[in-house]
Amino acid sequence: MLKKKILLILSILSVAVFVFGCSNKNTENDQTDNNNNSSVEEPASDEKDAEQDDTSTNEDSKDKETNKNNTSSKGSENKNTDTSKKEKTNASVYTIDLDNGSLVKKDVAIASVDANSLYSELIKQKIIPSSSINSFEKKDVEGSTVGFLDVSSSFMNSNLGSDAETLTLDAVAKTFKENLGISKIKLTVDGKNYESGHTVLEEEDYL
């Protein structure tokens, strides 16, 4: 009878030990799973934060680039406006009034006050035919500043009458003298003295 009681007690103890051991093992597994789940989720949060930071950085970069482009565009516009304002300079050219046989002074805006710009304006105003300047230079002659103007042969217009030709030469001379600070002009055509059916300019002849 005593042996049976001892065996029963031992059996009960064995069962209790087994149940207690399994319970501890399950608890440890639950803790391990929780730790694993926590360790997996945390990087996800970091990745989201990183993605948000990258997005913010990209948006900031785009905003800065847009502002930079806008500033550059405005600067270019201001620069172009300033340049266009500086491009034009007031000058005076003389046109012809054939009916009254006189010259008429006309104020114009040109790129710069120089021989080429003045010559181009005279062509534009149809005072002289389409032609070009071969050369222009200023020289001191006996205390006077003289402009030596050499033009291409297309300057010659054989259809002009005597009065119209004289007025044309005077218009060129007066336009150059008033704007370029010279007292008179020596006009040549392709390096030779000006000569037409109505007018002949000798070596010492000036306009």
Phi, psi and chi 1 to 4 in degrees:
 res  aa     phi    psi   chi1   chi2   chi3   chi4
   1 MET       -  -41.8 -174.6   70.6  176.3      -
   2 LEU   -63.9  -39.2 -178.6   60.2      -      -
   3 LYS   -62.8  -39.4  -71.0 -177.9  179.1 -179.9
   4 LYS   -63.1  -42.0  -70.2 -176.7  178.3  179.9
   5 LYS   -63.4  -41.5  -70.8 -177.6  178.5  179.3
   6 ILE   -64.2  -43.1  -67.3  172.0      -      -
   7 LEU   -63.7  -39.5  -70.4  173.6      -      -
   8 LEU   -63.7  -43.3  179.6   61.0      -      -
   9 ILE   -63.3  -42.9  -67.7  170.0      -      -
  10 LEU   -63.9  -38.5  -71.2  175.6      -      -
  11 SER   -64.2  -43.7  -62.2      -      -      -
  12 ILE   -62.5  -41.6  -67.5  171.1      -      -
  13 LEU   -64.2  -40.4  -70.5  174.8      -      -
  14 SER   -62.3  -44.3  -61.9      -      -      -
  15 VAL   -62.9  -42.4  170.2      -      -      -
  16 ALA   -62.5  -43.5      -      -      -      -
  17 VAL   -62.4  -42.4  170.0      -      -      -
  18 PHE   -63.3  -46.3  177.5   78.3      -      -
  19 VAL   -62.5  -42.9  170.7      -      -      -
  20 PHE   -64.0  -39.1 -177.7   77.5      -      -
  21 GLY   -65.7  -42.0      -      -      -      -
  22 CYS   -64.7  -39.3  -70.0      -      -      -
  23 SER   -62.5  -43.4  176.9      -      -      -
  24 ASN   -64.6  -38.0  -73.9  -20.6      -      -
  25 LYS   -65.5  -41.3 -173.7  174.3 -178.3 -179.5
  26 ASN   -65.3  -39.3  -70.5  -26.0      -      -
  27 THR   -62.3  -42.8  -58.2      -      -      -
  28 GLU   -65.0  -39.0  -70.5  175.7   -3.9      -
  29 ASN   -64.4  -40.2  -70.4  -24.9      -      -
  30 ASP   -62.3  -42.2  -69.1  -20.6      -      -
  31 GLN   -65.1  -40.2  -70.0  178.5   -9.9      -
  32 THR   -63.7  -41.3  -57.6      -      -      -
  33 ASP   -64.5  -41.0  -69.2  -20.8      -      -
  34 ASN   -63.1  -41.9  -70.1  -25.9      -      -
  35 ASN   -63.5  -41.2  -69.3  -25.7      -      -
  36 ASN   -64.2  -42.8  -70.5  -24.3      -      -
  37 ASN   -62.8  -40.2  -69.7  -25.1      -      -
  38 SER   -65.7  -41.9  -61.9      -      -      -
  39 SER   -69.1  -25.6   62.4      -      -      -
  40 VAL   -78.6  -38.6  170.3      -      -      -
  41 GLU   -73.6  -32.1  -69.6  175.1   -1.7      -
  42 GLU   -61.5  -44.8  -73.6  178.3   -0.2      -
  43 PRO   -60.1  -33.1  -24.4   33.4      -      -
  44 ALA   -60.9  -41.5      -      -      -      -
  45 SER   -63.7  -41.4  176.8      -      -      -
  46 ASP   -62.8  -40.8  -68.5  -20.8      -      -
  47 GLU   -63.1  -40.9  -70.8  176.6   -1.9      -
  48 LYS   -62.8  -43.6  -71.7 -178.4  179.6  178.6
  49 ASP   -61.2  -40.7  -67.9  -21.3      -      -
  50 ALA   -63.5  -42.0      -      -      -      -
  51 GLU   -63.3  -41.3  -71.2  176.4   -2.2      -
  52 GLN   -63.9  -41.1  -69.5  177.4   -9.2      -
  53 ASP   -62.2  -43.4  -69.7  -19.5      -      -
  54 ASP   -62.0  -41.6  -70.2  -18.7      -      -
  55 THR   -63.1  -44.8  -57.3      -      -      -
  56 SER   -62.2  -42.0  -60.5      -      -      -
  57 THR   -62.5  -44.2  -58.2      -      -      -
  58 ASN   -62.9  -41.7  -68.8  -25.7      -      -
  59 GLU   -65.1  -40.7  -70.5  177.0   -6.1      -
  60 ASP   -62.3  -41.3  -69.6  -19.6      -      -
  61 SER   -63.4  -42.4  -60.7      -      -      -
  62 LYS   -64.1  -41.6  -71.5  180.0 -179.8  178.8
  63 ASP   -62.3  -42.6  -69.6  -20.3      -      -
  64 LYS   -65.0  -41.3  -71.0 -179.7 -179.5  179.0
  65 GLU   -65.4  -40.0 -175.0  175.1   -3.6      -
  66 THR   -64.0  -44.5  -59.5      -      -      -
  67 ASN   -63.1  -38.1  -68.4  -26.6      -      -
  68 LYS   -64.9  -42.7 -175.9  177.3  179.3 -179.1
  69 ASN   -65.8  -40.6  -69.2  -25.1      -      -
  70 ASN   -63.5  -42.2  -70.1  -22.4      -      -
  71 THR   -64.1  -41.6  -56.8      -      -      -
  72 SER   -63.2  -41.2  177.7      -      -      -
  73 SER   -64.4  -43.8  -61.9      -      -      -
  74 LYS   -63.1  -40.2  -69.7  179.8  179.8  178.3
  75 GLY   -62.9  -39.8      -      -      -      -
  76 SER   -65.4  -41.1  -62.1      -      -      -
  77 GLU   -63.5  -43.2  -70.0  175.0    0.5      -
  78 ASN   -64.2  -39.5  -67.6  -26.4      -      -
  79 LYS   -64.7  -43.0 -174.3  175.5 -179.5 -179.6
  80 ASN   -64.0  -38.3  -69.5  -25.4      -      -
  81 THR   -64.8  -44.3  -58.2      -      -      -
  82 ASP   -63.4  -40.3  -67.1  -20.9      -      -
  83 THR   -63.9  -43.4  -57.1      -      -      -
  84 SER   -64.6  -32.6   62.1      -      -      -
  85 LYS   -69.3  -36.5  -71.1 -179.6 -179.9  178.4
  86 LYS   -78.7  -18.3  -67.9  179.3 -178.4  179.0
  87 GLU   -68.9  -29.3  -79.1  178.4   -7.3      -
  88 LYS  -101.2  135.4  -60.8  -63.0 -179.4 -178.8
  89 THR  -133.8  140.8  -55.5      -      -      -
  90 ASN   -74.9  140.6  -67.6  -30.2      -      -
  91 ALA  -150.3  169.0      -      -      -      -
  92 SER  -119.7  131.7  -62.2      -      -      -
  93 VAL  -123.9  156.1  -62.7      -      -      -
  94 TYR  -109.8  127.4  -76.5   85.9      -      -
  95 THR  -106.1  174.9   59.4      -      -      -
  96 ILE  -111.4  133.7  -61.1  170.1      -      -
  97 ASP  -111.2   92.6 -176.9   -5.2      -      -
  98 LEU   -64.5  -32.8  -76.0  174.6      -      -
  99 ASP   -62.7  -39.1  -66.2  -26.0      -      -
 100 ASN   -99.6   -4.0  -64.5  -41.2      -      -
 101 GLY    62.0   43.4      -      -      -      -
 102 SER  -141.7  170.8   61.2      -      -      -
 103 LEU   -99.8  147.2  -61.3  179.1      -      -
 104 VAL  -122.7  124.6  178.7      -      -      -
 105 LYS   -78.1  135.0 -176.1  177.9 -180.0  179.4
 106 LYS  -134.9  128.2 -176.5  175.9 -178.4  179.2
 107 ASP   -84.7  131.6  -67.4  -31.7      -      -
 108 VAL  -134.6  164.9  -63.6      -      -      -
 109 ALA  -111.5  122.2      -      -      -      -
 110 ILE  -127.7  166.7   58.2  177.3      -      -
 111 ALA   -60.1  -45.1      -      -      -      -
 112 SER  -159.8  154.0   59.7      -      -      -
 113 VAL   -86.5   88.7 -177.4      -      -      -
 114 ASP  -143.8  174.6   55.3   40.4      -      -
 115 ALA   -60.1  -45.8      -      -      -      -
 116 ASN   -64.4  -43.2  -72.9  -47.8      -      -
 117 SER   -66.1  -40.9  -63.8      -      -      -
 118 LEU   -65.6  -41.8  -68.7  169.8      -      -
 119 TYR   -63.5  -42.9 -163.0   83.9      -      -
 120 SER   -62.8  -37.1  -64.4      -      -      -
 121 GLU   -68.5  -36.3 -172.7   63.3   28.9      -
 122 LEU   -64.2  -37.0  -72.8  168.7      -      -
 123 ILE   -66.7  -43.3  -65.5  173.2      -      -
 124 LYS   -60.8  -38.1 -179.2  179.6  177.4 -179.1
 125 GLN   -81.2    1.8  -62.9  -66.8  -27.9      -
 126 LYS    61.5   34.4  -62.2 -178.4  179.3  179.9
 127 ILE   -83.1  -37.8  -53.0  -55.7      -      -
 128 ILE  -126.9  156.8   57.3  177.2      -      -
 129 PRO   -71.4  163.9   24.8  -33.6      -      -
 130 SER   -61.8  119.0  180.0      -      -      -
 131 SER  -159.0 -169.0   51.4      -      -      -
 132 SER  -143.7  160.0   60.9      -      -      -
 133 ILE   -88.7  126.9  -67.1  179.1      -      -
 134 ASN   -79.4  -41.4  -66.8  -31.5      -      -
 135 SER  -165.3  157.2   63.8      -      -      -
 136 PHE  -150.4  131.7  176.3   80.5      -      -
 137 GLU  -150.9  154.8   58.8 -179.3  -28.4      -
 138 LYS  -100.7  138.9  -63.9 -179.8 -178.2  179.9
 139 LYS  -138.8  151.8  -68.6 -177.8 -179.6  180.0
 140 ASP   -90.8  119.8 -176.7   71.8      -      -
 141 VAL  -124.5  108.8  178.8      -      -      -
 142 GLU    52.3   45.5  -62.9  178.6   -6.9      -
 143 GLY    83.4    1.0      -      -      -      -
 144 SER  -116.5  145.0  -61.9      -      -      -
 145 THR   -87.0  115.5  -57.1      -      -      -
 146 VAL  -111.8  137.0  179.3      -      -      -
 147 GLY   -97.7  123.2      -      -      -      -
 148 PHE  -100.1  109.4  -72.6   80.4      -      -
 149 LEU  -112.4  117.3  175.5   64.2      -      -
 150 ASP  -112.9  126.4 -174.0   56.8      -      -
 151 VAL  -120.5  167.8  -62.5      -      -      -
 152 SER   -77.2  163.4   62.9      -      -      -
 153 SER   -66.0  -20.6   57.6      -      -      -
 154 SER   -69.8   -6.0   50.9      -      -      -
 155 PHE   -65.6  -30.2  175.6   87.1      -      -
 156 MET   -70.6  132.4  -52.9  -70.3  -68.1      -
 157 ASN  -126.2  101.1 -171.8  -13.4      -      -
 158 SER   -71.6  -11.5   58.0      -      -      -
 159 ASN   -83.9   -8.5  -65.3  -35.1      -      -
 160 LEU   -76.4  142.4  -69.5  176.1      -      -
 161 GLY   -79.1  176.2      -      -      -      -
 162 SER   -60.2  -48.5  176.9      -      -      -
 163 ASP   -65.3  -43.4  -67.0  -20.1      -      -
 164 ALA   -64.2  -37.9      -      -      -      -
 165 GLU   -67.3  -42.1 -177.1  178.8    7.6      -
 166 THR   -62.6  -43.0  -60.7      -      -      -
 167 LEU   -65.3  -36.1  -73.3  171.7      -      -
 168 THR   -63.8  -47.6  -62.4      -      -      -
 169 LEU   -62.9  -40.2  -65.0  177.3      -      -
 170 ASP   -65.4  -38.0  -71.4  -16.4      -      -
 171 ALA   -63.9  -42.9      -      -      -      -
 172 VAL   -63.0  -48.9  173.4      -      -      -
 173 ALA   -61.7  -46.8      -      -      -      -
 174 LYS   -67.9  -36.4 -158.2  160.4 -174.0  179.1
 175 THR   -62.7  -44.9  -63.9      -      -      -
 176 PHE   -68.9  -42.3  -88.0   66.2      -      -
 177 LYS   -65.8  -41.3  -72.7 -170.7  -72.8 -174.0
 178 GLU   -71.2  -33.7 -177.4  164.4  -39.9      -
 179 ASN   -94.4  -24.7  -68.6  -78.1      -      -
 180 LEU  -109.5    5.7  -60.7  179.0      -      -
 181 GLY    67.3   39.5      -      -      -      -
 182 ILE  -118.5  155.2   52.7 -178.9      -      -
 183 SER   -91.5  -26.8   59.1      -      -      -
 184 LYS  -159.3  169.9   50.6 -171.1  176.3 -178.6
 185 ILE  -128.6  137.5  -82.3 -172.4      -      -
 186 LYS  -103.9  112.5  172.2   62.8  178.2  178.0
 187 LEU  -100.5  128.5  177.6   65.5      -      -
 188 THR  -130.8  157.5   55.8      -      -      -
 189 VAL  -121.2  114.3  178.6      -      -      -
 190 ASP    51.3   42.2  -72.3  -23.3      -      -
 191 GLY    83.6   -0.9      -      -      -      -
 192 LYS  -114.0  155.2  -61.3  178.1 -178.1  178.7
 193 ASN   -59.5  143.9  -70.1  -32.4      -      -
 194 TYR   -64.7  131.9  179.2   90.8      -      -
 195 GLU  -152.3  127.9 -176.9  177.0  -10.6      -
 196 SER  -136.9 -174.7   69.3      -      -      -
 197 GLY   -68.0  -18.7      -      -      -      -
 198 HIS  -110.6  -31.2  -54.0  -66.5      -      -
 199 THR  -131.6  136.6  -55.9      -      -      -
 200 VAL  -129.7  122.8  176.0      -      -      -
 201 LEU  -105.6  117.5  -61.5  177.3      -      -
 202 GLU   -78.7  178.8  -59.2  -66.8  -15.8      -
 203 GLU   -56.8  -38.9 -170.1   66.2   30.4      -
 204 GLU   -97.3    9.4  -60.5  -59.9  -36.9      -
 205 ASP   -88.1  133.6  -70.3  -24.4      -      -
 206 TYR  -126.5  158.3  -61.6   94.3      -      -
 207 LEU   -99.4      -  -62.0  173.1      -      -
